[in-house]
Amino acid sequence: MTAVRPMQLSVASLRAADNGSGGHRPEAHGQELFLRHIHRMSTCPFSSCVKEVMGDHLKGDRFMQVETTFGTFFVEKTGEGERTLVLLHGLGSSGITFSEIGPLLQDQDLLIPDLLGFGRSDRPWRFSYSLLDQAHSVLQLLDRLNRSAISIIGHSMGGNVAMAMALLAPDRVDNLIVAEPNLVPTRGKNRRSISARADGISESSYVDRFQEIFADFKPTSGTKIFSRLYWNTLQQASPVAMYRASEALLDLNEWDVWSLYKTRVTGSLVGERSLEGIHVQKSLTGSAPLCLIADAGHDMFLENPTSCVAAVRALLA
């Protein structure tokens, strides 16, 4: 029995809408390369398709299930190119995070998995959902797909999983691009981040109260499309996975994250509306090239996909 099975499953039909022109201007700031992206999107890419967030269906054999010993992954395989580019989403999200940049990177061999516990991938109860175990599982997924050398883009928690992959298999990771990863422990900081909602409560209480804990994310008539999208992917996520992953992010004690960031990261993407964040502030003190994404916050891949792709191409050049 093959470990890879094409699927005919429904996914959100979120089409790219690039209605403007854009570019970037590199500026040197000390040892940092700061790419200021000046592209201004004329319309939100989802302004005409709110109903499509988890509704209209797109079917095709580029969606597949891939079995590993950790669990079965839901994966989108798209694009063609010599470079394999793996895109890893953040906490409570799914591969749909990259639905807007995928069409702009079709010259790459793109692999976009839902991490275990999230999206349409398996939700194994016995899995730890630590950053290192997530990295082990993705590396085995890549083995199943016969991919050896890879480049990675990791968003938020996905950036931490990407760094863990570089730690575990340094010879396989050619380029490591992160977008606002977690860089400092935040337990006890009383922050309103997603992971902080697990701080100070037990796993059983978190699971039982999951909907209550995230009630403020429930969409209303005025909810922005990006928040509406996150609410939908949050409903797909395993509460157990959310809790255990949050615990890992609160402590960040599985390896020296900051040292790895300084030595292995190819470049870092930062939304210009995220500059006051604790993790972003930490990234500004590192030596990795920084790309500031205009008109965007943490959801930069959805808010300004054109500038994100321009930054990625500049970092991979």
N, C-alpha and C positions, 0 to 999 in steps of 0.2 A: 504494500500500500504506500503510495507516495505521500510525502510529508507536506506537499504543497498542493492546495486545491483551489482552482479558480472559483470565484463566487459570483453570484448574481444577486447581491444584496443592495438595498437602497441606501444611499448616502445623500447628504444635503447637496442640492444643486446650487452652489454658490459661485457664480461666474465672475471672473475678473472684469473690472471696468476701469480701464485707464483712459481717462478723458482729457488728459493734459500732457504737457511735456515736462521733462525733468532732467536733472543731472546732478553732479556733485562737484564740490570744490574742495580739494585736499588742502589742509592748512597744517603747518608744523607747530606744535606746542610742546617745546622741550623735547623729551624723548617720545612723546606720543604723536601719533598721526591721527588727527581729528578730521573726519570726513563730515562736513556739514551738508546735509542733503536739503536742497532748496525747493524740491518739487512740492507743489501744493495741489492736492487733489481737489478737483472742482465739485465732485459729489462723493458722498459715501458709497463704497462699492456695493452696499446692501440696501441702499435707499429704496430701490424698486422691488426688492424681493424679500421683505420681512417674512412673508408667508413661507418662504422656501427654507428658512433656517434649519428645520428638521422635517420639511414637508415634501416638496417636489423631489422626484427620485431620479437618480442618474445610475444607470446600470452598465456594467462592462466587465470584461475579463481581466482588467487591470487590478481588480480587487480580489484578494485571495486570503485563505486561511493557511497558516504555516504552523505545523506542530513542532513543539520543542518539549524537552523533559520538564520544563517549568510550567508550561501551559501552551495553549494555542493562541497565536497572534492573528489579529486582523491587520492586513497590510495593503497599502496601495502601492503598486509598482507602475510608474509612468515615466515618460521621457526616454531618450536614447543618447548615450554618450560614453566616452571612455572613463569618465570619473563617476564613481558611485557616491552619491550624496544622500546621507541618511538624515531625516528631519525628525526631531524628538520634541514632543509637546510637553506642557507643564502640568502642574497639579490640578486635577479635576477637569482637565481638558481632554482632547483627543487629536488625532491627525487632522481634523478639520481646521485646526489652527492655521494650517499651511494651504488651505484651499485656494487662496488668492495668489500665492507665489508659485505654486506648482505649474500653472499654465505659462508662467514667464521663465521657467527653467527647463524647458523641454529638450534642451541640448545636453542635459545631465541625466545620468541613470539614477532616477529618484526612487528612494524607498521611504515610505511614510507609514510607520506602524502606530497603532494604538498600543501604548504600553500596557503590560499586564495590570488588570484591575481597573482599566479605563476604556472608554469607548466600547467597541465591539469585541475586544479581546477577552480572553478568559479572566476569571476573577478568583484564582485559587486561594482558598482560605488559609492553607498552610504556608503560603509564600510570605516572606518577611516584609516585602515591599521596601526594603532598604535600598539606598542608592546603588550600592555595590551589587546587590542581587539583581536589581533591574538591569544594571550594566551587563552582568553575566548572561542574563536571559536574552538581551538584544544581540550580544556577540554570538550566542548559539543560533539565534534566528538568522544572522548573517551567514553562519556556517551552512545552515540548511539551504540558503539561497546561493551558495557558492560564491560569496563575495569575500574577498580578503582585504585588500587595501581600500580604505574608505575615507571620505571626508564627512564631517558631521556639523549640523546646525542644531543647537539645543536651546529651546526657549524656556526660561524660568527653571523649574525643576529639571526639565529636559537638558538644560545646560549642565546641571550637576551630574546627571546620568552620563552625559557625553564626556565629562571630565573623568568620571570613574572608568569609562571604557578606555580612555587614553592611559589611565593608570594601569589597568589590567592587561591591556594589549597595545603597548606603545608603538610597536612596529607596524600595526595595522592602521593606525590613525594618522593620515597624512596632513589633514587640516582640521582644526577644531575651532568653530565659530560659536560663540555663546551670545544669548540675548537676555540680559538682566537675570543672570543666575543668582542663587543664594550664596553669598560670600562670607557672611558672619553669622555666628549662632545668635538666635533671638529669643531663646527660652526666658520667660520671666520679664520680657520687655513690654508686655501689655499692649502689643500692637494689634491692629485690625487686619493683618494679612490673613490669607487663607489658611496657612499653616498654624498661625497663632490661635486659631479657634479650637485646636486640640490641646492647647497648653493648660495643664492643671486639671484635666478630667481623665477619667479612665476610658479605655477602649469601649467597654460595654455601654457606658453612659453616652459616649460620642455616637455610637451606632444607633442607640435607641432614640437619641435626640437629633439625629442628622438633619431632618427637615427643619426643625426649630432653629438649629445652629446657623443654617444658611437661609433662613426665612427672608432676610433683607435682600437676597438676590432674586426672590420671586418676582417675575416681570409684572409691571403695571402698564397702563396706557402710555406713560411717559418714559418707559425704560429704553435705553439706547440699544441698538441692535447687537452691539458687541456683548453687552451684559445679558441680553436675551439668549444669545448663542451660548454663553458660558453656563447659564442656568440649565440649558438643555443637556450639555455635556456633563454637567454636575449630576444630573439625574441618572445618567448612564453609569457613573462611577460607583465602584464598590465602596461603601462607607468604611469597611475594614481597611481597604487600600488607602483611602484618604487619611485615615487616622495614622496608620503606620508610616506612611510617606511623610506626613506632617511632623511626626516625632523625629524622623531622620533629619528633616530640614531644620527643625528647631535647634537640634544639638550640633549638627555638622561635625560629628566626631569620628566618622569612619576612616578618614584620612586627612592630611593637611591640605584642605581645599585651597587656601590662599597661595601656598607654595606652588601647587599644581597650576593654578590660574596664571601665576606670574611666569612660569617656565614653559607651558605647553599651549596656551591659548593663542590661536592665530589672529583673532580679532574679536571685538566685543561690540554688539549693537545696543544702543541705548535710545529709548524714546525721549524726545525733548521735554515731555511733560512728566518724566520720571526722575528728573535730576535731583530732587530732594530725597529720594528713597535711600534707605540705609545701605542697601546692597549696591546701588548705583554709585553712591558716594565713595564706597570702598573701591569700586572698579576704577574710579578716576585717579586713584593713587598708584595704580599698576602701570606696567610698561607695555601692555598689549595695545595694539592700535585700536582706537575707539571710533565708532561710526555713530554720529548723532542723527537720528531719524526725525525729520521735521513733521510737525502736525500729528504726532503720535505719542501714545503713552505705552503702557505695558503690552497692550494688544497691537503692537506695531505691525505685525504681519498681516493683520486684517485692516488696520487703519490706513497704512501707507505702504502697500505691497511693492509698488514701483521703486520707491527709494530703498526698501529693504533688499530687493534684488540687485539694485545698483551697488549697494554696499557689499553684498555677498560676492558679486563678481569682482569688485575691486580687491577684496581680501584674498580671493582665490587666484588672482592673476599672478 
